[in-house]
Amino acid sequence: MSKIKNFFKGIATNYKNSFKQYTATNIVIILTTLFFMFGYDKLTGTITNKTLTIAILSAINFFACETYLKKLGQRGISYVVGLGIAIGFEKLIYSNNASDAISRICIGYAMVVFLIGLIQAIKNTKVDIGEYAVKVFKNLFNIGIVYTILNIGLTLIILIFIALILNNKNNFELLARLQIALLGLFVLPASLVAITEIKQDFSKFIKAIILYIMLPLTLLATAIIYIYMAKIFIIREVPANSIFRIITGLFIVAFPVWVMIDAFKKESKIVENICKILPIAFIPFLLLQTYSICARIDGNGLTPSRYIGIAFIVFEAIAIFLSLYKERKYLIHTITTAIALIAISTILPVVNMESASNISQANRLKRAWRENQSFSELSEDNKKIACSAYIYLSDQKNAKKYIPNYIDEEEINEYMTSKKDGYESDLYSTSVKYPEMYIIGEEEFIPVGEYKYIKKTYSSTYDKSINGMKGFELTNSIKVDFKEFVNNIIKARETSEKNANDYIEANKIIKIDDNADFYITDLDLTYKNEQIRFFSVDGYILKK
């Protein structure tokens, strides 16, 4: 009984200390949670997104400030600045002229600021990185157990309440409010405690999970990849496309494991040897990843996903080096490395993932299709390279300036049309992203007004021009003119996604004829210039 009492007493003390040090951070989390709990059924998507943007950025800014600053005056100034930055990002992201670059910079900024705060939080604990990692793992493990128990128990109680008291009258929104409450009033504050309050020792159970479950599984996965590498060399086959993702996933798991087992290396010679060997064992994997990503960049140029792949390889290399250098004395600088790579990838001009990818694809285009050449003069391989590079650049919001003036768009489009059978496999090998609009209706009741009849229907089409949307077949017997509707969505989307969403919301009813209308509930639109690649609508035919 005394152990249970001491357990809950320790939790209460940790929460008290956390709230004292991270007052503003906790207040933002709590207020945001209450806002969504009580406004759940009244909030639009736009309000939700704006509120979350300000709340998340404010909480991260406050966390970093409260980690470094102790004096109330300094904290007060930091709160004003932090809130101002959060509001500023929100205004830029949701403005009519917002670009994808703003969102990228915002995400990068949030990650960098959080990691800067985390470095100081680790230093404040005055323990080495291995012990810190184990205690944080213990804390998060306990949070997961408590959350699961609370979630199951409270969900059952609410379901019983709905069934017996409310007679199953569509009150399942209570479950949604419960999840919001658990996330904001338990999981997030508890996670903040988990990474900042690590005074308690880790249990034998946690030690057993790390040494006898996580470590053997990591070693087994490592051995399997070595077997696969031997297979490659023996039968001389090209590494599979998935090998980069597999090794990356393994490193994400293995790196924390070999950091945590460092806390136990003095207890066992075997563990001590594994601590030394495991980082070294990853060096060949690093070479395999490098070969895999370079082969794809050489064939199809740089894209943001491949850029991130290169950045991750750099991170892995530095993490391995720091794991082997002077008994991991400087291992905390892996976080510093992550900060630098994130800042370069997302925030810095010219060298960020978007700009670097655009430059790479522009260079591919110029090499394949040189000035003073006609498209017909190019080899088949260069035609495909030129098309894929052109498609990539034309589909990026701010990349058309990278396309040389001598490029003839009509020639490219004619070639792609003639190669339609191999369209996807040959020309779109660069993981191109197409502009897309996708909405799911949230209306529980459809207003029928003067209508007498209502019919649910769904229809879709592929590869159609905007002009071809004039006679879109909603059913076998009903055609609807969607030309103006789709054209206006595309025009609105060129300014911002918000404008497009607003237009769709304001024009959900499409006229069929004098006696019938079509009410849109769900819409999916993917397009490329004047070509509709995919269009689908769900909704109701309303007849008078």
Secondary structure, 3 states (H helix, E strand, C coil): CHHHHHHHHHHHHHHHHHHHHCHHHHHHHHHHHHHHHHCCCCCCHHHHHHHHHHHHHHHHHHHHHHHHCCCHHHHHHHHHHHHHHHHHHHHHHCCCCCCHHHHHHHHHHHHHHHHHHHHHHHHHHCCCHHHHHHHHHHHHHHHHHHHHHHHHHHHHHHHHHHHHCCCCCCCCHHHHHHHHHHHHHHHHHHHHHHHHCCCCCCCHHHHHHHHHHHHHHHHHHHHHHHHHHHHHHHHCCCCCCCHHHHHHHHHHHHHHHHHHHHHHHHHCHHHHHHHHHHHHHCHHHHHHHHHHHHHHHHHHCCCHHHHHHHHHHHHHHHHHHHHHCHHHCCCCHHHHHHHHHHHHHHCCCCCCHHHHHHHHHHHHHHHHCCCCCCHHHCCHHHHHHHHHHHHHHHHCCCCHHHCCCCCCHHHHHHHHHHCHHHHHHHHCCCCCCCCEEEEECCCCCCCCCCCCEEEEEEEEEEEEECHHHHHEECCCCCEECCHHHHHHHHHHHHHCHHHHHHHHHHCCEEEEECCEEEEEEEEEEEEECCEEEEEEEEEEEEEC
